[in-house]
Amino acid sequence: MLHSRKEMTMVDHKYSNLFSCLYDQKGSIETNGGNPPYSVFRSTQSRNKAGDTTCEMTIHDFAVIWDEDHDERVICAIERLHLLGLLWPVVIAFESRGLLTLVLQGDLPVPENYRSLAHNACNNGLNDVWQTKLATYNRPHPFHFQPNQNTLPDFDPDAASFVFAIDRQWKLGLREKPLVELKSVWQAWSSTHS
């Protein structure tokens, strides 16, 4: 079950020091109307929609859809993706029994070697091993979903509808407008400390 933003309360659980949790749904598939619980996170990225590194910070929202055990160890793998500059195209991460499925925003140009980079990031230097799988999410236009228009070919229509509902509510992915230009922050700081 999806809740309106007005129904949502402040998140009291901290998953990461690198990104903040905007929404954290508890419960099980049975208590959530047949859908798995999910959390929505906000990070900042220094990449634009072309994938180029920029001097501007952009807001990036993504969701984690949890399986029955709500295995928070997946956050370490997502943090590694973030630190290595690989989180920017991810809109949803599915965690299920040692498998991490990264759903990428379909209109972003992802490097050909992204799969191997993501797999290495999620496994090298971590105590846990995550099998990684990639899927692409193409946001339907206009912004409505039709059951036979499955934009996630590896997922059944119900799962694709659930992903669409989360995206519709949270508008996942990179924001169009930069949050702040790093150059201007540096200039402001250096003018007060010279």
C-alpha positions as a LaTeX table, in Angstrom:
\begin{tabular}{lrrr}
\hline
Residue & $x$ (\AA) & $y$ (\AA) & $z$ (\AA) \\
\hline
Met1 & 0.00 & 0.00 & 0.00 \\
Leu2 & 1.30 & 3.43 & $-0.90$ \\
His3 & 0.67 & 6.33 & 1.43 \\
Ser4 & 0.28 & 9.99 & 0.60 \\
Arg5 & 3.13 & 12.25 & 1.65 \\
Lys6 & 0.80 & 13.82 & 4.24 \\
Glu7 & 0.33 & 10.43 & 5.93 \\
Met8 & 4.07 & 9.86 & 6.23 \\
Thr9 & 5.89 & 10.56 & 9.44 \\
Met10 & 9.50 & 11.43 & 10.08 \\
Val11 & 11.91 & 8.54 & 9.69 \\
Asp12 & 13.50 & 7.56 & 12.98 \\
His13 & 15.86 & 4.90 & 11.63 \\
Lys14 & 19.22 & 5.91 & 10.18 \\
Tyr15 & 20.51 & 3.59 & 7.48 \\
Ser16 & 23.47 & 5.58 & 6.20 \\
Asn17 & 25.70 & 8.57 & 6.79 \\
Leu18 & 25.93 & 9.14 & 3.02 \\
Phe19 & 22.26 & 9.56 & 2.16 \\
Ser20 & 19.09 & 10.28 & 4.07 \\
Cys21 & 15.96 & 8.19 & 4.36 \\
Leu22 & 12.83 & 10.11 & 3.35 \\
Tyr23 & 10.36 & 7.29 & 3.89 \\
Asp24 & 10.66 & 3.90 & 5.57 \\
Gln25 & 7.77 & 1.51 & 5.26 \\
Lys26 & 7.72 & $-1.28$ & 7.81 \\
Gly27 & 5.77 & $-4.50$ & 7.80 \\
Ser28 & 5.54 & $-7.47$ & 5.51 \\
Ile29 & 4.01 & $-8.24$ & 2.15 \\
Glu30 & 0.84 & $-9.37$ & 3.94 \\
Thr31 & 0.49 & $-6.19$ & 6.02 \\
Asn32 & 1.27 & $-3.90$ & 3.05 \\
Gly33 & $-1.58$ & $-4.95$ & 0.79 \\
Gly34 & 0.42 & $-7.59$ & $-1.09$ \\
Asn35 & 3.37 & $-5.32$ & $-1.86$ \\
Pro36 & 6.80 & $-5.59$ & $-0.23$ \\
Pro37 & 7.94 & $-2.81$ & 2.12 \\
Tyr38 & 10.15 & $-0.13$ & 0.65 \\
Ser39 & 12.22 & 2.87 & 1.69 \\
Val40 & 12.98 & 6.05 & $-0.23$ \\
Phe41 & 16.42 & 7.63 & 0.06 \\
Arg42 & 17.92 & 10.93 & $-1.04$ \\
Ser43 & 21.52 & 11.36 & $-2.09$ \\
Thr44 & 23.36 & 14.13 & $-3.84$ \\
Gln45 & 25.23 & 13.49 & $-7.05$ \\
Ser46 & 27.78 & 15.53 & $-8.95$ \\
Arg47 & 26.62 & 14.17 & $-12.30$ \\
Asn48 & 24.16 & 15.45 & $-14.84$ \\
Lys49 & 21.66 & 13.38 & $-16.82$ \\
Ala50 & 24.31 & 12.80 & $-19.50$ \\
Gly51 & 26.43 & 11.07 & $-16.84$ \\
Asp52 & 29.11 & 13.75 & $-16.93$ \\
Thr53 & 30.77 & 14.82 & $-13.69$ \\
Thr54 & 29.88 & 18.43 & $-12.96$ \\
Cys55 & 30.64 & 21.17 & $-10.45$ \\
Glu56 & 27.00 & 21.12 & $-9.39$ \\
Met57 & 25.29 & 18.93 & $-6.84$ \\
Thr58 & 21.97 & 17.44 & $-7.93$ \\
Ile59 & 19.36 & 15.71 & $-5.80$ \\
His60 & 18.93 & 12.02 & $-6.54$ \\
Asp61 & 16.07 & 10.04 & $-5.00$ \\
Phe62 & 15.96 & 6.25 & $-5.15$ \\
Ala63 & 14.02 & 3.48 & $-3.48$ \\
Val64 & 15.02 & 0.18 & $-1.91$ \\
Ile65 & 12.40 & $-2.55$ & $-2.06$ \\
Trp66 & 13.00 & $-5.03$ & 0.73 \\
Asp67 & 12.30 & $-8.74$ & 0.88 \\
Glu68 & 10.99 & $-10.57$ & 3.96 \\
Asp69 & 14.13 & $-10.21$ & 6.08 \\
His70 & 14.70 & $-6.46$ & 5.45 \\
Asp71 & 18.44 & $-7.16$ & 5.09 \\
Glu72 & 20.10 & $-3.82$ & 5.82 \\
Arg73 & 23.51 & $-5.14$ & 4.74 \\
Val74 & 22.50 & $-4.12$ & 1.22 \\
Ile75 & 23.01 & $-0.50$ & 2.30 \\
Cys76 & 26.80 & $-1.09$ & 2.40 \\
Ala77 & 26.69 & $-2.16$ & $-1.26$ \\
Ile78 & 24.61 & 0.91 & $-2.17$ \\
Glu79 & 27.02 & 3.16 & $-0.27$ \\
Arg80 & 29.90 & 1.68 & $-2.30$ \\
Leu81 & 28.01 & 2.46 & $-5.50$ \\
His82 & 27.57 & 6.02 & $-4.24$ \\
Leu83 & 31.23 & 6.48 & $-3.25$ \\
Leu84 & 32.43 & 5.13 & $-6.61$ \\
Gly85 & 30.10 & 7.44 & $-8.57$ \\
Leu86 & 27.86 & 4.60 & $-9.77$ \\
Leu87 & 24.60 & 5.34 & $-7.96$ \\
Trp88 & 23.37 & 8.19 & $-10.19$ \\
Pro89 & 21.36 & 6.10 & $-12.71$ \\
Val90 & 19.71 & 3.86 & $-10.05$ \\
Val91 & 16.04 & 4.54 & $-9.32$ \\
Ile92 & 15.22 & 1.33 & $-7.45$ \\
Ala93 & 17.26 & $-1.37$ & $-5.76$ \\
Phe94 & 15.54 & $-4.70$ & $-5.08$ \\
Glu95 & 17.12 & $-6.78$ & $-2.32$ \\
Ser96 & 16.19 & $-10.45$ & $-2.23$ \\
Arg97 & 18.13 & $-13.43$ & $-0.85$ \\
Gly98 & 21.61 & $-12.24$ & $-1.78$ \\
Leu99 & 20.51 & $-10.79$ & $-5.12$ \\
Leu100 & 20.68 & $-7.04$ & $-5.65$ \\
Thr101 & 18.72 & $-5.90$ & $-8.68$ \\
Leu102 & 19.55 & $-2.36$ & $-9.73$ \\
Val103 & 16.80 & $-0.73$ & $-11.75$ \\
Leu104 & 18.32 & 2.02 & $-13.86$ \\
Gln105 & 16.57 & 5.10 & $-15.19$ \\
Gly106 & 16.01 & 4.24 & $-18.85$ \\
Asp107 & 16.64 & 7.67 & $-20.36$ \\
Leu108 & 20.17 & 7.96 & $-18.95$ \\
Pro109 & 23.23 & 6.95 & $-20.97$ \\
Val110 & 24.87 & 4.27 & $-18.83$ \\
Pro111 & 28.40 & 3.14 & $-19.75$ \\
Glu112 & 28.67 & $-0.27$ & $-21.43$ \\
Asn113 & 30.79 & $-1.60$ & $-18.57$ \\
Tyr114 & 28.32 & $-0.43$ & $-15.89$ \\
Arg115 & 27.24 & $-4.01$ & $-15.09$ \\
Ser116 & 30.80 & $-5.13$ & $-14.28$ \\
Leu117 & 31.57 & $-1.88$ & $-12.40$ \\
Ala118 & 28.43 & $-2.27$ & $-10.28$ \\
His119 & 29.12 & $-5.95$ & $-9.64$ \\
Asn120 & 32.70 & $-5.18$ & $-8.51$ \\
Ala121 & 31.51 & $-2.29$ & $-6.32$ \\
Cys122 & 28.94 & $-4.51$ & $-4.61$ \\
Asn123 & 31.42 & $-7.28$ & $-3.89$ \\
Asn124 & 35.01 & $-6.04$ & $-3.55$ \\
Gly125 & 35.90 & $-4.87$ & $-0.08$ \\
Leu126 & 32.59 & $-5.89$ & 1.49 \\
Asn127 & 31.98 & $-8.70$ & 3.96 \\
Asp128 & 28.99 & $-9.87$ & 1.93 \\
Val129 & 28.73 & $-11.06$ & $-1.64$ \\
Trp130 & 25.85 & $-9.68$ & $-3.70$ \\
Gln131 & 24.87 & $-11.12$ & $-7.02$ \\
Thr132 & 23.93 & $-8.12$ & $-9.13$ \\
Lys133 & 21.38 & $-7.86$ & $-11.87$ \\
Leu134 & 20.42 & $-4.83$ & $-13.94$ \\
Ala135 & 17.01 & $-3.80$ & $-15.22$ \\
Thr136 & 15.89 & $-0.61$ & $-16.94$ \\
Tyr137 & 12.90 & 1.50 & $-16.03$ \\
Asn138 & 11.48 & 3.64 & $-18.79$ \\
Arg139 & 9.03 & 6.09 & $-17.30$ \\
Pro140 & 5.76 & 5.87 & $-19.22$ \\
His141 & 4.65 & 8.99 & $-21.10$ \\
Pro142 & 2.25 & 10.53 & $-20.36$ \\
Phe143 & 2.78 & 9.89 & $-16.69$ \\
His144 & 0.34 & 7.00 & $-16.27$ \\
Phe145 & 0.78 & 3.27 & $-16.37$ \\
Gln146 & $-1.20$ & 0.77 & $-18.36$ \\
Pro147 & $-0.94$ & $-2.87$ & $-17.18$ \\
Asn148 & 0.04 & $-4.19$ & $-20.64$ \\
Gln149 & 2.77 & $-1.53$ & $-20.98$ \\
Asn150 & 5.42 & $-3.35$ & $-18.92$ \\
Thr151 & 8.49 & $-1.11$ & $-18.90$ \\
Leu152 & 10.39 & $-3.65$ & $-16.81$ \\
Pro153 & 10.60 & $-6.70$ & $-19.06$ \\
Asp154 & 12.14 & $-8.94$ & $-16.37$ \\
Phe155 & 9.32 & $-8.27$ & $-13.90$ \\
Asp156 & 5.73 & $-9.38$ & $-13.95$ \\
Pro157 & 3.08 & $-6.69$ & $-14.59$ \\
Asp158 & 2.19 & $-6.43$ & $-10.87$ \\
Ala159 & 5.82 & $-5.73$ & $-9.91$ \\
Ala160 & 6.15 & $-3.22$ & $-12.75$ \\
Ser161 & 2.93 & $-1.51$ & $-11.59$ \\
Phe162 & 4.32 & $-1.32$ & $-8.05$ \\
Val163 & 7.57 & 0.27 & $-9.30$ \\
Phe164 & 5.55 & 2.75 & $-11.33$ \\
Ala165 & 3.41 & 3.64 & $-8.30$ \\
Ile166 & 6.49 & 4.33 & $-6.15$ \\
Asp167 & 8.05 & 6.41 & $-8.93$ \\
Arg168 & 4.83 & 8.34 & $-9.49$ \\
Gln169 & 4.61 & 9.20 & $-5.82$ \\
Trp170 & 8.28 & 10.06 & $-5.27$ \\
Lys171 & 9.52 & 11.10 & $-8.75$ \\
Leu172 & 12.67 & 9.00 & $-8.41$ \\
Gly173 & 15.95 & 9.66 & $-10.16$ \\
Leu174 & 18.11 & 12.70 & $-10.79$ \\
Arg175 & 16.48 & 16.11 & $-10.52$ \\
Glu176 & 16.72 & 18.46 & $-13.47$ \\
Lys177 & 17.90 & 21.51 & $-11.51$ \\
Pro178 & 21.19 & 21.47 & $-9.63$ \\
Leu179 & 20.96 & 21.87 & $-5.88$ \\
Val180 & 24.08 & 24.01 & $-5.58$ \\
Glu181 & 27.08 & 24.80 & $-7.69$ \\
Leu182 & 30.23 & 23.65 & $-5.88$ \\
Lys183 & 32.31 & 26.43 & $-7.40$ \\
Ser184 & 30.11 & 29.12 & $-5.83$ \\
Val185 & 30.24 & 27.40 & $-2.43$ \\
Trp186 & 34.05 & 27.25 & $-2.63$ \\
Gln187 & 34.27 & 30.89 & $-3.68$ \\
Ala188 & 32.00 & 31.99 & $-0.81$ \\
Trp189 & 34.01 & 29.94 & 1.71 \\
Ser190 & 37.41 & 31.10 & 0.43 \\
Ser191 & 36.35 & 34.79 & 0.47 \\
Thr192 & 35.52 & 34.54 & 4.19 \\
His193 & 38.70 & 32.60 & 5.05 \\
Ser194 & 41.37 & 34.57 & 3.21 \\
\hline
\end{tabular}
